């Protein structure tokens, strides 16, 4: 498989110059060595244990010389301990640094430097559909897979999550959680979040969070464990678009929506009398009500009746069992 991977690079170089210079064994090994395995142990009382489990495993990317690791946040949110394993087999404990719900990024730091070359940041703005890229999870060159940019577009997740522009790739890569999306110049473009049925043109693939979202918040995550300043209002509902309607598929236990009387199966039809077009419209109208703590006037169809339910929002992070260990 390793030889096939290297052959795949050669094909991509011919077709689209995956890297600025030919990739030899040494440069490939150095490139993928920055992608490490992470394993996390979650607070047993955490709100995310039921959906994500008490032990989680995926990939992370070394982003500085001191052992700072960037990953996708759901792998480490509410963790009380973590460890990092390099492709060479070295295992090092890591501290929990910070989590950002808005981007989905999570930061860890090994207790001692890993002595690995960090992956430099690229710009997702520099790639376009059909450009060749590389997806790498932990495991060395055998874990590297060639792919293409399928699309760059808005993404809305039913956990009150919205990216104005996410990166979608194809074909599907199986170990996407925290995987590195790497440009032809060997720079980090994004962090793996999901596998999706339609990455573009009806083709299955993966969704990545663009790396440009990290630099503006990294200092806050390191210093405080979260982004400073007012946060968006969060009510704790998962809503799915079903035939043009927003149906509540889950209500977070003991969250603001549950406390206000929102139930699974309800239909969200508007906010403050304004009709909702889709999931992104729901989020934008909700976030426009103010910062966390604002009252969100949800228009609901419940049991055949329409009613207004005022939900007092909170900061999502205040509902989680978060504790930086740095």
KOLPA-189962 format. One record per residue (C-alpha): residue number from 1; x, y, z negated. Coordinates in nm, 2 decimals, padded with zeros to 4 digits, m for minus. Layout:
% residues N
(rec NUM,(X,Y,Z))
...
% end
This chain:
% residues 326
(rec 1,(00.00,00.00,00.00))
(rec 2,(00.29,00.23,m00.08))
(rec 3,(00.43,00.19,00.28))
(rec 4,(00.08,00.24,00.42))
(rec 5,(00.05,00.56,00.22))
(rec 6,(00.37,00.69,00.36))
(rec 7,(00.27,00.59,00.71))
(rec 8,(m00.06,00.78,00.65))
(rec 9,(00.15,01.09,00.57))
(rec 10,(00.33,01.04,00.90))
(rec 11,(00.00,01.03,01.09))
(rec 12,(m00.12,01.34,00.91))
(rec 13,(00.21,01.52,00.99))
(rec 14,(00.17,01.44,01.36))
(rec 15,(m00.20,01.54,01.36))
(rec 16,(m00.18,01.85,01.14))
(rec 17,(00.16,01.89,00.96))
(rec 18,(00.05,01.79,00.62))
(rec 19,(00.37,01.93,00.47))
(rec 20,(00.59,02.21,00.60))
(rec 21,(00.88,01.96,00.63))
(rec 22,(00.87,01.58,00.68))
(rec 23,(00.79,01.39,00.36))
(rec 24,(01.06,01.15,00.25))
(rec 25,(01.05,00.90,m00.03))
(rec 26,(01.22,01.13,m00.28))
(rec 27,(01.00,01.44,m00.22))
(rec 28,(00.68,01.23,m00.23))
(rec 29,(00.78,01.08,m00.56))
(rec 30,(00.86,01.42,m00.71))
(rec 31,(00.53,01.56,m00.58))
(rec 32,(00.30,01.29,m00.73))
(rec 33,(00.50,01.27,m01.05))
(rec 34,(00.33,01.59,m01.17))
(rec 35,(m00.01,01.40,m01.18))
(rec 36,(m00.03,01.20,m01.50))
(rec 37,(m00.28,00.97,m01.67))
(rec 38,(m00.47,01.12,m01.96))
(rec 39,(m00.67,00.94,m02.23))
(rec 40,(m00.88,01.12,m02.48))
(rec 41,(m01.06,01.02,m02.81))
(rec 42,(m01.38,01.21,m02.87))
(rec 43,(m01.53,01.34,m03.20))
(rec 44,(m01.79,01.07,m03.29))
(rec 45,(m02.04,01.34,m03.37))
(rec 46,(m01.99,01.51,m03.03))
(rec 47,(m02.29,01.61,m02.82))
(rec 48,(m02.13,01.46,m02.51))
(rec 49,(m02.06,01.11,m02.65))
(rec 50,(m02.39,00.96,m02.53))
(rec 51,(m02.34,01.07,m02.17))
(rec 52,(m01.96,01.06,m02.14))
(rec 53,(m01.84,00.81,m02.40))
(rec 54,(m01.60,00.82,m02.70))
(rec 55,(m01.29,00.73,m02.50))
(rec 56,(m01.23,00.89,m02.16))
(rec 57,(m00.96,00.84,m01.90))
(rec 58,(m00.86,01.01,m01.59))
(rec 59,(m00.59,01.23,m01.44))
(rec 60,(m00.43,01.56,m01.52))
(rec 61,(m00.17,01.79,m01.35))
(rec 62,(00.14,01.93,m01.51))
(rec 63,(00.14,02.30,m01.45))
(rec 64,(00.43,02.43,m01.65))
(rec 65,(00.77,02.32,m01.79))
(rec 66,(00.65,02.29,m02.15))
(rec 67,(00.39,02.02,m02.09))
(rec 68,(00.08,02.21,m02.02))
(rec 69,(m00.17,01.98,m01.84))
(rec 70,(m00.47,02.09,m01.64))
(rec 71,(m00.76,01.85,m01.60))
(rec 72,(m01.14,01.84,m01.55))
(rec 73,(m01.31,01.94,m01.87))
(rec 74,(m01.55,01.65,m01.91))
(rec 75,(m01.25,01.43,m01.97))
(rec 76,(m01.15,01.62,m02.28))
(rec 77,(m01.44,01.82,m02.41))
(rec 78,(m01.50,01.75,m02.78))
(rec 79,(m01.18,01.54,m02.80))
(rec 80,(m00.99,01.52,m03.13))
(rec 81,(m00.69,01.35,m02.99))
(rec 82,(m00.53,01.28,m02.65))
(rec 83,(m00.23,01.11,m02.49))
(rec 84,(m00.05,01.15,m02.16))
(rec 85,(00.12,00.88,m01.97))
(rec 86,(00.36,00.95,m01.68))
(rec 87,(00.40,00.74,m01.37))
(rec 88,(00.74,00.63,m01.52))
(rec 89,(00.55,00.47,m01.81))
(rec 90,(00.63,00.73,m02.08))
(rec 91,(00.35,00.80,m02.32))
(rec 92,(00.33,01.12,m02.52))
(rec 93,(00.06,01.25,m02.76))
(rec 94,(m00.11,01.57,m02.65))
(rec 95,(m00.29,01.85,m02.82))
(rec 96,(m00.63,01.99,m02.73))
(rec 97,(m00.58,02.34,m02.60))
(rec 98,(m00.90,02.48,m02.44))
(rec 99,(m01.22,02.42,m02.24))
(rec 100,(m01.42,02.64,m02.01))
(rec 101,(m01.77,02.54,m01.92))
(rec 102,(m01.81,02.80,m01.65))
(rec 103,(m01.53,02.66,m01.43))
(rec 104,(m01.52,02.31,m01.57))
(rec 105,(m01.15,02.32,m01.65))
(rec 106,(m00.98,02.17,m01.95))
(rec 107,(m00.63,02.22,m02.08))
(rec 108,(m00.41,01.99,m02.29))
(rec 109,(m00.04,02.02,m02.39))
(rec 110,(00.20,01.74,m02.47))
(rec 111,(00.38,01.76,m02.80))
(rec 112,(00.71,01.77,m02.61))
(rec 113,(00.81,01.86,m02.26))
(rec 114,(00.76,01.58,m02.00))
(rec 115,(01.06,01.69,m01.80))
(rec 116,(00.85,01.68,m01.48))
(rec 117,(00.84,01.94,m01.21))
(rec 118,(00.51,02.13,m01.23))
(rec 119,(00.29,02.15,m00.92))
(rec 120,(00.29,02.51,m00.79))
(rec 121,(m00.05,02.67,m00.73))
(rec 122,(m00.17,02.72,m00.38))
(rec 123,(m00.48,02.90,m00.26))
(rec 124,(m00.80,02.72,m00.15))
(rec 125,(m00.87,03.03,00.06))
(rec 126,(m00.59,02.93,00.29))
(rec 127,(m00.75,02.60,00.39))
(rec 128,(m01.05,02.55,00.62))
(rec 129,(m01.27,02.26,00.73))
(rec 130,(m01.08,01.98,00.90))
(rec 131,(m00.75,02.08,00.75))
(rec 132,(m00.56,01.77,00.62))
(rec 133,(m00.49,01.75,00.24))
(rec 134,(m00.37,01.50,m00.01))
(rec 135,(m00.56,01.37,m00.31))
(rec 136,(m00.35,01.22,m00.59))
(rec 137,(m00.45,01.06,m00.92))
(rec 138,(m00.22,00.91,m01.18))
(rec 139,(m00.03,00.60,m01.06))
(rec 140,(00.24,00.73,m00.83))
(rec 141,(00.26,00.73,m00.45))
(rec 142,(00.03,00.42,m00.44))
(rec 143,(m00.25,00.64,m00.58))
(rec 144,(m00.21,00.91,m00.31))
(rec 145,(m00.48,00.93,m00.04))
(rec 146,(m00.50,01.14,00.27))
(rec 147,(m00.82,01.34,00.32))
(rec 148,(m00.96,01.63,00.51))
(rec 149,(m01.15,01.94,00.40))
(rec 150,(m01.51,01.88,00.48))
(rec 151,(m01.66,02.21,00.36))
(rec 152,(m01.62,02.50,00.12))
(rec 153,(m01.96,02.60,m00.02))
(rec 154,(m02.17,02.67,m00.33))
(rec 155,(m02.22,02.39,m00.57))
(rec 156,(m02.49,02.36,m00.84))
(rec 157,(m02.49,02.09,m01.11))
(rec 158,(m02.79,02.01,m01.32))
(rec 159,(m02.60,02.07,m01.64))
(rec 160,(m02.63,02.45,m01.60))
(rec 161,(m02.32,02.47,m01.39))
(rec 162,(m02.27,02.67,m01.07))
(rec 163,(m01.96,02.73,m00.85))
(rec 164,(m01.99,03.01,m00.59))
(rec 165,(m01.75,02.81,m00.38))
(rec 166,(m01.63,02.45,m00.43))
(rec 167,(m01.40,02.25,m00.21))
(rec 168,(m01.54,01.93,m00.06))
(rec 169,(m01.32,01.66,00.10))
(rec 170,(m01.38,01.34,00.29))
(rec 171,(m01.34,01.04,00.30))
(rec 172,(m01.44,00.96,m00.06))
(rec 173,(m01.15,00.91,m00.31))
(rec 174,(m01.23,00.66,m00.59))
(rec 175,(m01.03,00.80,m00.88))
(rec 176,(m01.15,01.16,m00.86))
(rec 177,(m01.17,01.27,m01.23))
(rec 178,(m00.89,01.52,m01.28))
(rec 179,(m00.72,01.43,m00.95))
(rec 180,(m00.50,01.69,m00.77))
(rec 181,(m00.60,01.83,m00.44))
(rec 182,(m00.27,01.92,m00.26))
(rec 183,(m00.21,02.12,00.05))
(rec 184,(00.02,02.05,00.34))
(rec 185,(00.28,02.27,00.17))
(rec 186,(00.27,02.06,m00.15))
(rec 187,(00.07,02.31,m00.36))
(rec 188,(m00.22,02.25,m00.59))
(rec 189,(m00.56,02.36,m00.44))
(rec 190,(m00.80,02.22,m00.69))
(rec 191,(m00.90,01.96,m00.95))
(rec 192,(m01.12,01.67,m00.89))
(rec 193,(m01.47,01.68,m01.04))
(rec 194,(m01.72,01.45,m00.86))
(rec 195,(m01.80,01.21,m00.59))
(rec 196,(m02.08,01.33,m00.37))
(rec 197,(m02.31,01.17,m00.11))
(rec 198,(m02.28,01.47,00.13))
(rec 199,(m01.95,01.65,00.14))
(rec 200,(m02.02,01.79,00.48))
(rec 201,(m02.19,01.67,00.79))
(rec 202,(m02.36,01.39,00.61))
(rec 203,(m02.03,01.23,00.51))
(rec 204,(m01.96,01.11,00.15))
(rec 205,(m01.67,01.26,m00.03))
(rec 206,(m01.55,01.45,m00.33))
(rec 207,(m01.59,01.79,m00.49))
(rec 208,(m01.30,01.99,m00.63))
(rec 209,(m01.29,02.30,m00.85))
(rec 210,(m01.06,02.56,m00.68))
(rec 211,(m00.74,02.64,m00.86))
(rec 212,(m00.79,03.02,m00.81))
(rec 213,(m01.04,03.00,m01.10))
(rec 214,(m00.77,02.91,m01.35))
(rec 215,(m00.52,03.21,m01.37))
(rec 216,(m00.77,03.47,m01.49))
(rec 217,(m00.87,03.25,m01.79))
(rec 218,(m00.56,03.05,m01.87))
(rec 219,(m00.42,03.30,m02.12))
(rec 220,(m00.75,03.30,m02.31))
(rec 221,(m00.77,02.92,m02.31))
(rec 222,(m00.42,02.89,m02.45))
(rec 223,(m00.47,03.17,m02.71))
(rec 224,(m00.83,03.10,m02.82))
(rec 225,(m00.94,02.77,m02.68))
(rec 226,(m01.21,02.94,m02.48))
(rec 227,(m01.26,03.24,m02.26))
(rec 228,(m01.28,03.57,m02.45))
(rec 229,(m01.58,03.81,m02.42))
(rec 230,(m01.95,03.76,m02.37))
(rec 231,(m02.06,03.42,m02.24))
(rec 232,(m02.35,03.33,m02.02))
(rec 233,(m02.68,03.23,m02.19))
(rec 234,(m02.73,02.85,m02.21))
(rec 235,(m03.06,02.68,m02.29))
(rec 236,(m02.98,02.31,m02.27))
(rec 237,(m03.19,02.17,m01.99))
(rec 238,(m03.09,01.95,m01.69))
(rec 239,(m03.32,02.03,m01.40))
(rec 240,(m03.33,01.85,m01.07))
(rec 241,(m03.47,01.97,m00.74))
(rec 242,(m03.75,01.73,m00.64))
(rec 243,(m03.94,01.82,m00.32))
(rec 244,(m03.88,02.19,m00.38))
(rec 245,(m03.96,02.19,m00.75))
(rec 246,(m03.73,02.21,m01.05))
(rec 247,(m03.81,01.91,m01.27))
(rec 248,(m03.66,01.88,m01.62))
(rec 249,(m03.48,01.55,m01.63))
(rec 250,(m03.32,01.59,m01.97))
(rec 251,(m03.34,01.82,m02.26))
(rec 252,(m03.03,01.85,m02.49))
(rec 253,(m03.11,01.72,m02.84))
(rec 254,(m03.14,02.00,m03.09))
(rec 255,(m03.06,02.26,m02.81))
(rec 256,(m03.24,02.58,m02.76))
(rec 257,(m03.49,02.44,m02.50))
(rec 258,(m03.59,02.15,m02.72))
(rec 259,(m03.64,02.37,m03.02))
(rec 260,(m03.86,02.60,m02.80))
(rec 261,(m04.08,02.31,m02.69))
(rec 262,(m03.94,02.23,m02.34))
(rec 263,(m03.98,01.86,m02.26))
(rec 264,(m03.85,01.61,m02.01))
(rec 265,(m04.09,01.60,m01.71))
(rec 266,(m04.18,01.97,m01.73))
(rec 267,(m04.15,02.18,m01.42))
(rec 268,(m03.97,02.52,m01.43))
(rec 269,(m04.15,02.75,m01.19))
(rec 270,(m04.01,03.09,m01.28))
(rec 271,(m03.83,03.32,m01.52))
(rec 272,(m04.02,03.62,m01.65))
(rec 273,(m04.28,03.60,m01.37))
(rec 274,(m04.02,03.57,m01.09))
(rec 275,(m04.06,03.25,m00.89))
(rec 276,(m03.76,03.03,m00.85))
(rec 277,(m03.64,02.91,m00.51))
(rec 278,(m03.39,02.65,m00.61))
(rec 279,(m03.14,02.55,m00.88))
(rec 280,(m02.88,02.82,m00.81))
(rec 281,(m03.16,03.08,m00.82))
(rec 282,(m03.27,02.95,m01.16))
(rec 283,(m02.92,02.99,m01.30))
(rec 284,(m02.86,03.34,m01.15))
(rec 285,(m03.20,03.46,m01.29))
(rec 286,(m03.13,03.31,m01.63))
(rec 287,(m02.78,03.45,m01.65))
(rec 288,(m02.92,03.79,m01.55))
(rec 289,(m03.13,03.81,m01.87))
(rec 290,(m02.81,03.90,m02.06))
(rec 291,(m02.53,03.74,m02.25))
(rec 292,(m02.56,03.44,m02.47))
(rec 293,(m02.82,03.51,m02.74))
(rec 294,(m03.06,03.66,m02.49))
(rec 295,(m03.42,03.55,m02.48))
(rec 296,(m03.49,03.36,m02.16))
(rec 297,(m03.87,03.37,m02.06))
(rec 298,(m03.92,03.04,m01.89))
(rec 299,(m04.24,02.99,m01.69))
(rec 300,(m04.33,02.62,m01.73))
(rec 301,(m04.58,02.37,m01.59))
(rec 302,(m04.64,02.13,m01.88))
(rec 303,(m04.91,01.87,m01.89))
(rec 304,(m05.10,02.03,m01.61))
(rec 305,(m05.09,02.37,m01.77))
(rec 306,(m04.88,02.68,m01.69))
(rec 307,(m04.73,02.86,m01.99))
(rec 308,(m04.45,03.10,m02.08))
(rec 309,(m04.20,02.97,m02.32))
(rec 310,(m03.94,03.21,m02.46))
(rec 311,(m03.61,03.03,m02.53))
(rec 312,(m03.34,03.20,m02.73))
(rec 313,(m03.02,03.11,m02.55))
(rec 314,(m02.68,03.04,m02.71))
(rec 315,(m02.32,03.01,m02.60))
(rec 316,(m02.28,02.65,m02.47))
(rec 317,(m01.95,02.61,m02.66))
(rec 318,(m02.12,02.68,m02.99))
(rec 319,(m02.33,02.36,m02.95))
(rec 320,(m02.02,02.14,m02.89))
(rec 321,(m01.78,01.99,m03.15))
(rec 322,(m01.48,02.18,m03.03))
(rec 323,(m01.16,02.21,m03.22))
(rec 324,(m00.83,02.31,m03.07))
(rec 325,(m00.55,02.11,m03.21))
(rec 326,(m00.27,02.34,m03.08))
% end
